[in-house]
Amino acid sequence: MNKVTIKDVAKEAGVSISTVSNALNGTGSLSEETKQMVLDVANRLNYIPNINGRGLKTGSSKMIGFYTISVNGAYFYELVDSMYTECEKRGFGLNIMVTHDLNLIASHALSRRVDGVIIYQEAAEMKRVEEILRVNEVRTVFLDREIEDKYIGSVVFDSYQGGIDATNYLIENGHKRIGYINGTIGNYDCILRTKGYKDALAQHGLEYNPAWTIEGDFREAVAYKNMTEYLDNGGEIPDAFFACNDLSAIGVMRALKEHGYSVPEDVSVIGIDDIEVAKYIEPGISTIKNQISGQGALAVSKVFDMMSGENGDIKRLPGRLVVRNSVKNINGTN
């Protein structure tokens, strides 16, 4: 079957091509009766507008691009859903591209297929793409680095303070030997959460022991595997672990349980993010709640603000301590 064109709709409706175009785009001075008649014909013929062509004529694709290295895991599920919801409120769609190819990101962002972009990429070479987007005045919001100029802004978590708050909570509950479940090496949030953890230890005169750092890569399976190997090899168990996100906290708790340790009776665990499942795990995970939905909605809002002429800036979203049952108060118990 041949693809239905705008000419076919015009012929069937007995009107000009420009009348069909005005009816589909809500432009011109058509009567409601004519407009509805054309729309009914287009629907009956299953006509699909040429989005690229419409974008060239109107100057807008009605799409926001999201370029990321992953959509896997609770964080991305919530983030993408909130971004799509915010785009939909404004009559836009969300175009998601999962890739490590920086050239592909740059070419797609400049192709007029999107009106603004949101980026989550950990590549060190991202500076080159950033400059391309800036020179071409593409309104851009980063979720994984802090940039502030006319055409580029950032919406990030206050991960440094989150690392401090999580570690301080363990210390306030009497824990002095605190291990760490690392995130993805080189990741913006991981770097800041690690720094917050180490700075909080130093502020209380406590030791940072690198032997108590387990690689978790922000993933439950990786944290579980590496903690299992650590325990199988006779690794020393500290009083508590601060996990760089909730998924890795879950993996660590699984490994500890399988090796006969009880959380929090033997080892306390705190995470960060407050993903939905954190409240349903047994025991419930104490964590630092990040505004994941808020980050997505604010990123989209910021893109639209820049499309309307505002300059880019940096928005840092504060976290909030959520106390559940995975941390034991050992004050006065040695």
C-alpha contacts under 8 A as a table, 3 or more apart, distances in Angstrom:
res1	aa1	res2	aa2	distance
4	V	8	D	6.18
4	V	9	V	7.62
4	V	45	L	7.04
4	V	46	N	7.31
4	V	47	Y	5.54
4	V	48	I	7.52
5	T	8	D	5.22
5	T	9	V	6.68
5	T	47	Y	6.79
5	T	48	I	8.00
6	I	9	V	5.10
6	I	10	A	6.23
6	I	17	I	6.62
6	I	20	V	7.14
6	I	21	S	7.81
6	I	47	Y	7.58
6	I	49	P	7.72
7	K	10	A	5.05
7	K	11	K	6.13
7	K	17	I	6.14
8	D	11	K	5.16
8	D	12	E	6.13
9	V	12	E	5.19
9	V	13	A	6.00
9	V	20	V	7.22
9	V	38	V	7.58
9	V	41	V	6.51
9	V	42	A	5.84
9	V	45	L	7.37
9	V	47	Y	7.54
10	A	13	A	5.16
10	A	14	G	5.83
10	A	15	V	5.12
10	A	16	S	5.57
10	A	17	I	5.39
10	A	19	T	7.81
10	A	20	V	6.08
10	A	38	V	7.94
11	K	14	G	5.09
11	K	15	V	6.57
11	K	16	S	7.69
12	E	41	V	7.15
13	A	37	M	7.46
13	A	38	V	6.16
13	A	41	V	6.37
15	V	19	T	6.33
15	V	20	V	7.18
16	S	19	T	5.21
16	S	20	V	6.59
17	I	20	V	5.13
17	I	21	S	6.21
18	S	21	S	4.94
18	S	22	N	6.10
19	T	22	N	5.11
19	T	23	A	6.16
19	T	30	L	7.73
20	V	23	A	5.12
20	V	24	L	6.18
20	V	38	V	6.27
21	S	24	L	5.24
21	S	25	N	6.09
22	N	25	N	5.23
22	N	26	G	5.63
22	N	27	T	4.66
22	N	28	G	5.52
22	N	30	L	7.59
23	A	26	G	5.27
23	A	27	T	6.60
23	A	28	G	7.84
23	A	30	L	7.25
23	A	34	T	7.98
23	A	35	K	4.97
23	A	36	Q	7.75
23	A	38	V	6.59
23	A	39	L	6.88
24	L	27	T	7.93
24	L	39	L	6.84
27	T	30	L	7.95
30	L	34	T	6.30
30	L	35	K	6.12
31	S	34	T	5.31
31	S	35	K	6.18
32	E	35	K	5.07
32	E	36	Q	5.99
33	E	36	Q	5.33
33	E	37	M	6.14
34	T	37	M	5.08
34	T	38	V	6.25
35	K	38	V	5.30
35	K	39	L	6.28
36	Q	39	L	5.04
36	Q	40	D	6.05
37	M	40	D	5.14
37	M	41	V	6.33
38	V	41	V	5.15
38	V	42	A	6.18
39	L	42	A	5.02
39	L	43	N	6.13
40	D	43	N	5.16
40	D	44	R	6.10
41	V	44	R	5.03
41	V	45	L	6.16
42	A	45	L	5.25
42	A	46	N	6.08
42	A	47	Y	5.13
43	N	46	N	4.92
43	N	47	Y	6.16
44	R	47	Y	7.76
49	P	54	R	7.59
50	N	53	G	5.29
50	N	54	R	6.12
51	I	54	R	5.04
51	I	55	G	6.07
51	I	61	S	6.96
52	N	55	G	5.05
52	N	56	L	6.37
52	N	61	S	7.04
52	N	112	R	7.81
52	N	113	R	6.75
53	G	56	L	5.21
53	G	57	K	6.50
54	R	57	K	5.19
54	R	58	T	6.09
54	R	60	S	7.84
54	R	61	S	7.35
55	G	58	T	5.24
55	G	59	G	5.26
55	G	60	S	4.80
55	G	61	S	4.56
55	G	62	K	7.76
55	G	112	R	7.24
55	G	113	R	7.57
56	L	59	G	5.37
56	L	60	S	7.19
56	L	61	S	7.94
56	L	112	R	7.77
58	T	61	S	7.95
60	S	63	M	7.90
60	S	112	R	7.64
60	S	114	V	7.66
60	S	115	D	6.25
61	S	112	R	6.64
61	S	113	R	5.58
61	S	114	V	5.52
61	S	115	D	6.09
62	K	91	G	7.19
62	K	92	F	4.81
62	K	93	G	6.40
62	K	114	V	6.99
62	K	115	D	6.73
63	M	92	F	5.23
63	M	93	G	4.71
63	M	94	L	5.63
63	M	95	N	6.39
63	M	113	R	7.00
63	M	114	V	4.82
63	M	115	D	5.96
63	M	116	G	7.59
64	I	87	C	7.46
64	I	92	F	7.03
64	I	93	G	6.34
64	I	94	L	5.04
64	I	95	N	5.97
64	I	114	V	5.16
64	I	115	D	5.73
64	I	116	G	5.17
64	I	117	V	5.64
64	I	118	I	7.61
65	G	94	L	5.93
65	G	95	N	4.67
65	G	96	I	5.97
65	G	97	M	7.51
65	G	109	A	7.35
65	G	114	V	5.63
65	G	115	D	7.61
65	G	116	G	6.27
65	G	117	V	4.54
65	G	118	I	6.14
66	F	94	L	7.01
66	F	95	N	6.04
66	F	96	I	4.80
66	F	97	M	6.18
66	F	117	V	5.80
66	F	118	I	4.77
66	F	119	I	5.76
66	F	120	Y	7.85
67	Y	96	I	6.10
67	Y	97	M	4.93
67	Y	98	V	5.99
67	Y	99	T	7.14
67	Y	105	I	6.84
67	Y	117	V	7.52
67	Y	118	I	6.39
67	Y	119	I	4.88
67	Y	120	Y	6.21
67	Y	121	Q	7.42
68	T	71	V	7.34
68	T	96	I	7.76
68	T	97	M	6.41
68	T	98	V	5.02
68	T	99	T	6.27
68	T	100	H	7.73
68	T	119	I	6.03
68	T	120	Y	4.72
68	T	121	Q	5.61
69	I	98	V	5.28
69	I	99	T	5.33
69	I	100	H	5.88
69	I	120	Y	6.86
69	I	121	Q	5.96
69	I	122	E	7.84
70	S	76	F	7.57
70	S	98	V	5.90
70	S	99	T	7.74
71	V	76	F	5.08
71	V	77	Y	6.72
71	V	80	V	7.91
71	V	98	V	7.36
72	N	75	Y	7.90
72	N	76	F	6.07
72	N	77	Y	7.11
73	G	76	F	5.74
73	G	77	Y	6.35
74	A	77	Y	5.10
74	A	78	E	6.27
74	A	275	I	6.30
74	A	276	E	7.70
75	Y	78	E	5.49
75	Y	79	L	6.04
75	Y	273	D	7.94
75	Y	275	I	6.97
75	Y	292	I	6.84
76	F	79	L	4.84
76	F	80	V	5.79
77	Y	80	V	5.55
77	Y	81	D	6.18
78	E	81	D	5.22
78	E	82	S	6.20
78	E	292	I	6.55
78	E	293	S	6.02
79	L	82	S	5.33
79	L	83	M	6.26
79	L	292	I	5.77
79	L	293	S	5.52
79	L	295	Q	7.17
79	L	296	G	5.13
80	V	83	M	5.08
80	V	84	Y	6.08
80	V	296	G	6.85
81	D	84	Y	5.23
81	D	85	T	6.14
81	D	293	S	7.84
82	S	85	T	5.11
82	S	86	E	6.24
82	S	293	S	5.21
82	S	294	G	7.57
82	S	296	G	5.32
82	S	297	A	5.60
83	M	86	E	5.21
83	M	87	C	6.18
83	M	94	L	7.51
83	M	293	S	7.82
83	M	296	G	4.72
83	M	297	A	5.25
83	M	299	A	7.57
83	M	300	V	6.18
84	Y	87	C	5.04
84	Y	88	E	6.03
84	Y	93	G	6.87
84	Y	94	L	5.68
85	T	88	E	5.13
85	T	89	K	6.33
85	T	297	A	7.83
86	E	89	K	5.21
86	E	90	R	6.75
86	E	297	A	5.63
86	E	300	V	6.59
86	E	301	S	7.60
87	C	90	R	5.29
87	C	91	G	6.42
87	C	92	F	4.89
87	C	93	G	5.79
87	C	94	L	6.55
87	C	300	V	6.79
88	E	91	G	4.98
88	E	92	F	5.22
88	E	93	G	6.08
89	K	92	F	7.43
95	N	114	V	7.65
99	T	102	L	7.83
99	T	104	L	8.00
99	T	105	I	7.85
100	H	121	Q	7.63
100	H	123	A	7.77
101	D	104	L	5.36
101	D	105	I	6.57
102	L	105	I	5.03
102	L	106	A	6.30
102	L	126	M	7.17
102	L	129	V	6.80
103	N	106	A	5.15
103	N	107	S	6.13
103	N	129	V	7.69
104	L	107	S	5.22
104	L	108	H	5.99
105	I	108	H	5.33
105	I	109	A	6.06
105	I	129	V	7.92
106	A	109	A	5.25
106	A	110	L	6.29
106	A	129	V	6.06
106	A	132	I	7.17
106	A	133	L	7.20
107	S	110	L	5.23
107	S	111	S	6.13
108	H	111	S	5.07
108	H	112	R	7.73
108	H	113	R	6.99
108	H	114	V	7.98
109	A	112	R	6.92
109	A	113	R	7.10
109	A	114	V	6.37
109	A	116	G	7.71
109	A	117	V	7.01
109	A	133	L	7.80
109	A	138	V	7.51
110	L	113	R	7.72
110	L	133	L	7.81
110	L	136	N	7.68
110	L	138	V	7.53
111	S	114	V	7.45
112	R	115	D	6.70
114	V	117	V	7.10
115	D	138	V	7.70
115	D	139	R	7.62
115	D	307	M	7.96
116	G	138	V	6.21
116	G	139	R	4.96
116	G	140	T	5.97
116	G	303	V	6.09
116	G	304	F	7.74
116	G	307	M	7.41
117	V	138	V	7.47
117	V	139	R	6.36
117	V	140	T	4.85
117	V	141	V	6.40
117	V	303	V	7.15
118	I	140	T	5.73
118	I	141	V	4.74
118	I	142	F	5.79
118	I	143	L	7.33
118	I	299	A	7.05
118	I	300	V	7.62
118	I	303	V	7.74
119	I	140	T	7.46
119	I	141	V	6.30
119	I	142	F	4.88
119	I	143	L	6.15
119	I	144	D	7.74
120	Y	142	F	6.21
120	Y	143	L	5.34
120	Y	144	D	5.63
121	Q	126	M	7.45
121	Q	144	D	6.81
122	E	126	M	7.67
122	E	144	D	7.16
122	E	186	G	7.05
122	E	187	N	5.93
122	E	188	Y	7.61
123	A	126	M	5.49
124	A	127	K	7.14
125	E	128	R	6.09
125	E	129	V	7.61
126	M	129	V	5.23
126	M	130	E	6.09
127	K	130	E	4.93
127	K	131	E	6.27
128	R	131	E	5.22
128	R	132	I	6.40
129	V	132	I	5.01
129	V	133	L	6.21
130	E	133	L	5.25
130	E	134	R	6.18
131	E	134	R	4.98
131	E	135	V	6.08
132	I	135	V	5.30
132	I	136	N	6.22
133	L	136	N	5.21
133	L	137	E	6.01
133	L	138	V	5.11
133	L	139	R	7.70
133	L	140	T	7.49
134	R	137	E	4.97
134	R	138	V	6.16
134	R	139	R	7.91
134	R	151	Y	6.06
134	R	152	I	6.97
135	V	138	V	7.87
137	E	151	Y	5.91
138	V	151	Y	6.45
138	V	152	I	7.95
139	R	151	Y	5.00
139	R	152	I	5.99
139	R	303	V	6.09
139	R	306	M	6.07
139	R	307	M	6.37
140	T	151	Y	6.36
140	T	152	I	4.78
140	T	153	G	6.42
140	T	303	V	6.38
141	V	152	I	5.78
141	V	153	G	4.86
141	V	154	S	5.07
141	V	155	V	6.91
141	V	299	A	6.30
141	V	302	K	7.23
141	V	303	V	6.41
141	V	312	G	7.94
142	F	145	R	6.12
142	F	146	E	7.33
142	F	147	I	7.51
142	F	152	I	7.68
142	F	153	G	6.37
142	F	154	S	4.64
142	F	155	V	6.41
142	F	156	V	7.90
143	L	154	S	5.88
143	L	155	V	5.35
143	L	156	V	5.39
143	L	299	A	7.88
144	D	154	S	7.78
144	D	156	V	6.52
144	D	187	N	7.45
144	D	188	Y	5.47
144	D	189	D	7.15
145	R	154	S	6.75
145	R	156	V	7.25
145	R	188	Y	6.13
146	E	153	G	7.38
146	E	154	S	5.50
146	E	155	V	7.86
146	E	156	V	7.48
146	E	314	I	6.39
147	I	152	I	6.49
147	I	153	G	5.38
147	I	154	S	5.78
147	I	313	D	7.20
147	I	314	I	6.64
148	E	152	I	5.82
148	E	153	G	4.82
148	E	154	S	6.92
148	E	312	G	5.47
148	E	313	D	4.62
148	E	314	I	5.95
149	D	152	I	5.37
149	D	153	G	6.54
149	D	311	N	6.43
149	D	312	G	5.21
149	D	313	D	6.55
150	K	310	E	7.55
150	K	311	N	4.33
150	K	312	G	5.19
151	Y	306	M	6.76
151	Y	311	N	6.12
151	Y	312	G	5.56
152	I	311	N	7.58
152	I	312	G	4.89
152	I	313	D	7.27
153	G	302	K	7.82
153	G	311	N	7.87
153	G	312	G	4.12
153	G	313	D	4.58
153	G	314	I	5.59
154	S	299	A	7.66
154	S	312	G	7.52
154	S	313	D	6.32
154	S	314	I	4.69
154	S	315	K	6.09
155	V	295	Q	6.36
155	V	298	L	7.18
155	V	299	A	5.97
155	V	314	I	5.99
155	V	315	K	4.74
155	V	316	R	6.08
155	V	317	L	7.49
156	V	295	Q	7.09
156	V	314	I	7.68
156	V	315	K	6.24
156	V	316	R	5.03
156	V	317	L	6.18
157	F	189	D	7.52
157	F	290	N	6.94
157	F	291	Q	7.73
157	F	295	Q	7.86
157	F	316	R	5.30
157	F	317	L	4.68
157	F	318	P	6.32
157	F	319	G	7.40
158	D	161	Q	5.68
158	D	162	G	6.30
158	D	316	R	5.46
158	D	317	L	5.61
158	D	318	P	5.31
158	D	319	G	6.81
159	S	162	G	4.75
159	S	163	G	6.12
159	S	189	D	5.58
159	S	190	C	7.82
159	S	192	L	5.47
159	S	193	R	5.20
159	S	196	G	7.74
159	S	319	G	7.95
160	Y	163	G	5.23
160	Y	164	I	6.46
160	Y	189	D	7.81
160	Y	192	L	4.48
160	Y	193	R	4.93
160	Y	194	T	7.66
160	Y	195	K	6.52
160	Y	196	G	4.76
161	Q	164	I	4.96
161	Q	165	D	6.00
161	Q	193	R	7.56
161	Q	196	G	6.19
161	Q	318	P	7.88
161	Q	319	G	7.85
162	G	165	D	5.08
162	G	166	A	6.10
162	G	193	R	6.49
162	G	196	G	7.11
162	G	272	I	7.45
162	G	288	I	6.38
162	G	318	P	7.84
162	G	319	G	6.13
162	G	320	R	7.98
163	G	166	A	5.35
163	G	167	T	6.21
163	G	192	L	7.27
163	G	193	R	4.30
163	G	194	T	6.56
163	G	195	K	7.24
163	G	196	G	4.29
163	G	197	Y	4.92
163	G	200	A	7.99
164	I	167	T	5.30
164	I	168	N	5.92
164	I	193	R	7.54
164	I	196	G	4.45
164	I	197	Y	5.36
164	I	199	D	7.12
164	I	200	A	5.31
165	D	168	N	5.06
165	D	169	Y	6.10
165	D	288	I	7.64
165	D	321	L	7.39
166	A	169	Y	5.26
166	A	170	L	6.64
166	A	197	Y	7.67
166	A	242	F	6.94
166	A	270	I	6.76
166	A	271	G	7.47
166	A	272	I	7.61
166	A	287	T	7.09
166	A	288	I	6.56
166	A	321	L	7.53
167	T	170	L	5.25
167	T	171	I	6.32
167	T	196	G	7.94
167	T	197	Y	5.68
167	T	200	A	6.30
167	T	201	L	7.36
167	T	242	F	6.69
168	N	171	I	4.92
168	N	172	E	5.96
168	N	200	A	6.41
169	Y	172	E	5.06
169	Y	173	N	6.36
170	L	173	N	5.18
170	L	174	G	6.74
170	L	175	H	5.51
170	L	178	I	7.91
170	L	240	A	7.32
170	L	268	S	7.99
170	L	270	I	7.83
170	L	327	V	7.26
171	I	174	G	5.18
171	I	175	H	4.78
171	I	176	K	6.11
172	E	175	H	7.25
173	N	327	V	7.84
173	N	328	K	6.81
173	N	329	N	4.41
173	N	330	I	5.94
173	N	331	N	5.99
174	G	329	N	6.20
174	G	330	I	5.08
174	G	331	N	4.53
174	G	332	G	7.80
175	H	178	I	6.68
175	H	239	D	5.88
175	H	240	A	6.59
175	H	330	I	6.97
175	H	331	N	7.95
176	K	206	L	6.48
176	K	239	D	6.97
177	R	206	L	7.69
177	R	207	E	7.38
177	R	238	P	5.13
177	R	239	D	5.21
177	R	240	A	6.67
178	I	208	Y	7.83
178	I	212	W	7.62
178	I	238	P	5.77
178	I	239	D	5.92
178	I	240	A	4.91
178	I	241	F	5.52
178	I	242	F	7.14
179	G	209	N	7.39
179	G	212	W	4.63
179	G	213	T	5.75
179	G	238	P	6.09
179	G	239	D	7.80
179	G	240	A	6.08
179	G	241	F	4.51
179	G	242	F	6.30
180	Y	212	W	6.27
180	Y	213	T	4.68
180	Y	214	I	6.31
180	Y	241	F	5.29
180	Y	242	F	4.94
180	Y	243	A	5.80
180	Y	244	C	7.48
181	I	213	T	5.75
181	I	214	I	4.83
181	I	215	E	5.80
181	I	216	G	5.64
181	I	223	A	7.34
181	I	241	F	6.88
181	I	242	F	6.18
181	I	243	A	4.40
181	I	244	C	5.76
181	I	248	S	7.06
181	I	249	A	7.62
182	N	185	I	7.83
182	N	190	C	7.13
182	N	194	T	7.44
182	N	213	T	6.66
182	N	214	I	6.01
182	N	215	E	4.85
182	N	216	G	5.19
182	N	217	D	6.47
182	N	218	F	7.48
182	N	243	A	6.68
182	N	244	C	5.56
183	G	187	N	7.57
183	G	190	C	5.27
183	G	215	E	6.69
183	G	216	G	5.34
183	G	217	D	4.22
183	G	218	F	4.70
183	G	244	C	5.43
183	G	245	N	7.29
184	T	187	N	5.53
184	T	190	C	6.30
184	T	216	G	7.23
184	T	217	D	4.14
184	T	218	F	6.03
185	I	190	C	6.96
185	I	191	I	7.60
185	I	217	D	7.24
186	G	190	C	7.09
186	G	191	I	6.52
187	N	190	C	5.16
187	N	191	I	6.11
188	Y	191	I	5.34
188	Y	192	L	6.50
189	D	192	L	5.29
189	D	193	R	5.99
190	C	193	R	5.17
190	C	194	T	5.97
190	C	244	C	6.72
191	I	194	T	5.30
191	I	195	K	6.27
192	L	195	K	5.01
192	L	196	G	6.10
193	R	196	G	5.02
193	R	197	Y	6.15
193	R	244	C	6.77
194	T	197	Y	5.09
194	T	198	K	6.25
194	T	244	C	7.75
195	K	198	K	5.19
195	K	199	D	5.94
196	G	199	D	5.15
196	G	200	A	6.02
197	Y	200	A	5.31
197	Y	201	L	6.39
198	K	201	L	5.18
198	K	202	A	6.26
198	K	208	Y	6.61
199	D	202	A	5.03
199	D	203	Q	6.07
200	A	203	Q	5.09
200	A	204	H	6.51
201	L	204	H	5.37
201	L	205	G	6.25
201	L	206	L	4.90
201	L	207	E	6.59
201	L	208	Y	6.79
202	A	205	G	4.89
202	A	206	L	5.64
202	A	207	E	7.16
202	A	208	Y	7.84
203	Q	206	L	7.61
209	N	212	W	5.64
209	N	213	T	7.44
210	P	213	T	5.32
211	A	214	I	7.98
212	W	236	E	7.61
212	W	237	I	7.67
212	W	238	P	7.22
214	I	223	A	7.34
214	I	226	N	6.58
214	I	227	M	6.61
214	I	230	Y	7.97
215	E	222	V	7.48
215	E	223	A	6.41
215	E	226	N	6.59
216	G	219	R	5.98
216	G	220	E	7.30
216	G	222	V	5.29
216	G	223	A	4.06
216	G	224	Y	7.86
216	G	226	N	7.23
216	G	244	C	7.90
216	G	248	S	5.72
217	D	222	V	6.48
217	D	223	A	7.16
217	D	248	S	7.63
218	F	222	V	7.87
218	F	223	A	7.71
218	F	244	C	6.81
218	F	245	N	5.97
218	F	247	L	6.39
218	F	248	S	5.56
219	R	222	V	5.44
219	R	223	A	6.26
219	R	247	L	5.62
219	R	248	S	5.27
219	R	251	G	7.73
220	E	223	A	5.29
220	E	224	Y	6.04
220	E	247	L	4.76
220	E	248	S	4.47
220	E	249	A	7.28
220	E	250	I	6.13
220	E	251	G	4.39
220	E	252	V	7.67
221	A	224	Y	5.10
221	A	225	K	6.08
221	A	248	S	7.68
221	A	251	G	6.09
222	V	225	K	5.13
222	V	226	N	6.11
222	V	248	S	7.50
222	V	251	G	7.46
223	A	226	N	5.32
223	A	227	M	5.92
223	A	248	S	5.12
223	A	249	A	7.58
223	A	251	G	5.12
223	A	252	V	5.71
224	Y	227	M	5.29
224	Y	228	T	5.96
224	Y	248	S	7.40
224	Y	250	I	7.94
224	Y	251	G	4.14
224	Y	252	V	5.16
224	Y	253	M	7.88
224	Y	254	R	6.65
224	Y	255	A	5.50
225	K	228	T	5.15
225	K	229	E	6.29
225	K	251	G	7.89
225	K	255	A	7.75
226	N	229	E	5.11
226	N	230	Y	6.10
227	M	230	Y	4.91
227	M	231	L	6.15
227	M	252	V	6.03
227	M	255	A	6.16
227	M	256	L	7.71
228	T	231	L	5.20
228	T	232	D	6.01
228	T	255	A	5.41
228	T	256	L	7.66
229	E	232	D	4.97
229	E	233	N	6.11
230	Y	233	N	5.27
230	Y	234	G	6.58
230	Y	235	G	5.21
231	L	234	G	5.12
231	L	235	G	5.17
231	L	236	E	7.77
231	L	259	H	7.46
232	D	235	G	7.41
237	I	267	V	7.84
238	P	241	F	7.34
238	P	267	V	7.34
239	D	266	D	7.48
239	D	267	V	5.44
239	D	268	S	6.57
240	A	267	V	5.13
240	A	268	S	4.40
240	A	269	V	5.66
241	F	267	V	7.50
241	F	268	S	6.31
241	F	269	V	4.90
241	F	270	I	6.54
242	F	249	A	7.81
242	F	269	V	5.93
242	F	270	I	5.05
242	F	271	G	5.99
243	A	246	D	6.80
243	A	248	S	6.13
243	A	249	A	5.17
243	A	269	V	7.20
243	A	270	I	6.11
243	A	271	G	4.79
243	A	272	I	7.00
244	C	248	S	7.00
244	C	249	A	7.68
244	C	271	G	6.18
244	C	272	I	6.14
245	N	248	S	5.70
245	N	249	A	6.43
245	N	271	G	5.11
245	N	272	I	4.51
245	N	273	D	6.00
246	D	249	A	4.84
246	D	250	I	6.24
246	D	270	I	7.93
246	D	271	G	4.67
246	D	272	I	5.40
246	D	273	D	6.18
246	D	274	D	6.61
246	D	275	I	6.77
246	D	278	A	6.78
246	D	285	I	7.70
246	D	287	T	7.34
247	L	250	I	5.16
247	L	251	G	6.49
248	S	251	G	4.98
248	S	252	V	6.18
248	S	271	G	7.88
249	A	252	V	5.14
249	A	253	M	6.15
249	A	269	V	6.86
249	A	270	I	6.95
249	A	271	G	5.67
250	I	253	M	5.15
250	I	254	R	6.26
250	I	281	I	7.87
251	G	254	R	5.20
251	G	255	A	6.41
252	V	255	A	5.19
252	V	256	L	6.16
253	M	256	L	5.08
253	M	257	K	6.08
253	M	263	V	7.04
253	M	269	V	7.63
254	R	257	K	5.23
254	R	258	E	6.26
255	A	258	E	5.19
255	A	259	H	6.38
256	L	259	H	5.19
256	L	260	G	6.49
256	L	261	Y	5.11
256	L	262	S	7.07
256	L	263	V	7.85
257	K	260	G	5.21
257	K	261	Y	5.02
257	K	262	S	5.90
257	K	263	V	7.56
258	E	261	Y	7.37
261	Y	266	D	5.93
261	Y	267	V	7.16
262	S	265	E	5.40
262	S	266	D	5.18
262	S	267	V	6.58
263	V	266	D	5.87
263	V	267	V	5.24
263	V	268	S	5.70
263	V	269	V	7.13
263	V	283	P	7.18
263	V	326	S	5.96
263	V	327	V	7.60
264	P	267	V	4.97
264	P	268	S	4.41
264	P	269	V	6.98
264	P	283	P	7.97
264	P	325	N	7.28
264	P	326	S	5.06
264	P	327	V	5.37
264	P	328	K	5.38
265	E	268	S	7.19
265	E	328	K	6.59
267	V	327	V	7.88
268	S	326	S	5.70
268	S	327	V	4.47
268	S	328	K	5.95
269	V	285	I	7.36
269	V	286	S	7.43
269	V	326	S	5.51
269	V	327	V	5.79
270	I	285	I	6.35
270	I	286	S	5.15
270	I	287	T	5.35
270	I	326	S	6.66
270	I	327	V	6.72
271	G	274	D	7.64
271	G	285	I	6.83
271	G	286	S	6.41
271	G	287	T	4.48
271	G	288	I	6.61
272	I	287	T	4.75
272	I	288	I	4.46
272	I	289	K	6.29
272	I	290	N	7.34
273	D	287	T	6.69
273	D	288	I	5.65
273	D	289	K	4.74
273	D	290	N	4.72
273	D	291	Q	7.86
273	D	292	I	7.74
274	D	278	A	6.02
274	D	279	K	7.96
274	D	287	T	5.84
274	D	288	I	6.25
274	D	289	K	4.60
274	D	290	N	6.55
274	D	322	V	7.73
275	I	278	A	5.60
275	I	289	K	7.92
276	E	279	K	6.47
276	E	280	Y	7.79
277	V	280	Y	5.24
277	V	281	I	6.44
278	A	281	I	5.63
278	A	284	G	5.99
278	A	285	I	5.33
279	K	284	G	4.86
279	K	285	I	6.28
279	K	324	R	7.69
280	Y	283	P	7.84
280	Y	284	G	5.96
281	I	284	G	4.98
281	I	285	I	6.86
282	E	285	I	7.82
283	P	324	R	7.72
283	P	325	N	5.46
283	P	326	S	5.62
284	G	324	R	5.34
284	G	325	N	5.25
284	G	326	S	6.04
285	I	323	V	7.67
285	I	324	R	5.64
285	I	325	N	6.22
285	I	326	S	5.14
286	S	321	L	7.70
286	S	322	V	5.64
286	S	323	V	4.66
286	S	324	R	4.58
286	S	325	N	6.33
286	S	326	S	5.67
286	S	327	V	6.68
287	T	321	L	6.04
287	T	322	V	5.30
287	T	323	V	6.70
287	T	324	R	7.89
288	I	319	G	5.88
288	I	320	R	5.29
288	I	321	L	4.50
288	I	322	V	5.86
289	K	319	G	5.26
289	K	320	R	5.01
289	K	321	L	6.13
289	K	322	V	6.41
290	N	317	L	7.57
290	N	318	P	7.10
290	N	319	G	4.86
290	N	320	R	6.96
291	Q	294	G	4.93
291	Q	295	Q	5.98
291	Q	317	L	6.80
291	Q	318	P	7.67
291	Q	319	G	6.95
292	I	295	Q	5.08
292	I	296	G	6.51
293	S	296	G	5.24
293	S	297	A	6.24
294	G	297	A	5.21
294	G	298	L	5.84
295	Q	298	L	5.21
295	Q	299	A	5.97
295	Q	317	L	7.44
296	G	299	A	5.19
296	G	300	V	6.46
297	A	300	V	5.35
297	A	301	S	6.23
298	L	301	S	4.92
298	L	302	K	5.96
299	A	302	K	5.10
299	A	303	V	6.34
300	V	303	V	5.16
300	V	304	F	6.44
301	S	304	F	5.18
301	S	305	D	6.16
302	K	305	D	4.91
302	K	306	M	6.26
302	K	312	G	7.68
303	V	306	M	5.23
303	V	307	M	6.17
304	F	307	M	4.85
304	F	308	S	6.21
305	D	308	S	5.08
305	D	309	G	6.58
305	D	310	E	5.52
305	D	311	N	7.99
306	M	309	G	4.99
306	M	310	E	4.47
306	M	311	N	5.79
306	M	312	G	6.47
307	M	310	E	7.22
324	R	327	V	7.51
325	N	328	K	7.43
330	I	333	T	5.29
330	I	334	N	7.09
331	N	334	N	7.00
